[in-house]
Amino acid sequence: MSRICLALIVVLTLTACEQLGIPDPRKDAQQKEAEGKAIGGACRQSGRALEDCYAFNPNATKAAIFTGWREMNDYMTENKLEIVKPQVEPSLPANRKKRVVQEDSADESAPEADAGQASGPPPRASTAQR
């Protein structure tokens, strides 16, 4: 009888892990995958490019975003649905904004350094002479 009670207590304790706040890596991965697919689908429906979607959602996995984007693309093509233009412009995450500002300042300083050089494409390498 005591073994049955002990087994019952163990089973009840193990089934209540979610209520205790113990994370389940498998469920976390499934949730992250589902969120990435939803983000990708929303990006495609709003007409955003994959690269923009990746930039606006750095915490989502790129594979999940791509899967959602592709599934929504197939669905929209099959049902001849039009793009739904977003009403609000997205904002970059704070860590991405810093990088964009730094890259912009580096780009602005580059023309000053090259002011003495001629503009246009660089000269092509000569091919073997005949």
GIDA-V339420 format. One record per pair of residues at least 12 apart in sequence whose C-alpha atoms are under 7 Angstrom apart, sorted by the first residue. I is the first residue (numbers start at 0). J is the second residue. Records with the same first field share a line. If there is no record, write none. Layout:
BEGIN
I=J, J
END
This chain:
BEGIN
32=63
35=59, 60, 63, 64, 67
36=63, 64, 66, 67
37=67
38=64
39=64, 65, 67, 68
40=67, 68, 71
42=68
43=68, 71, 72
44=71, 82, 83
45=82, 83, 84, 85
46=82
55=91, 92
END
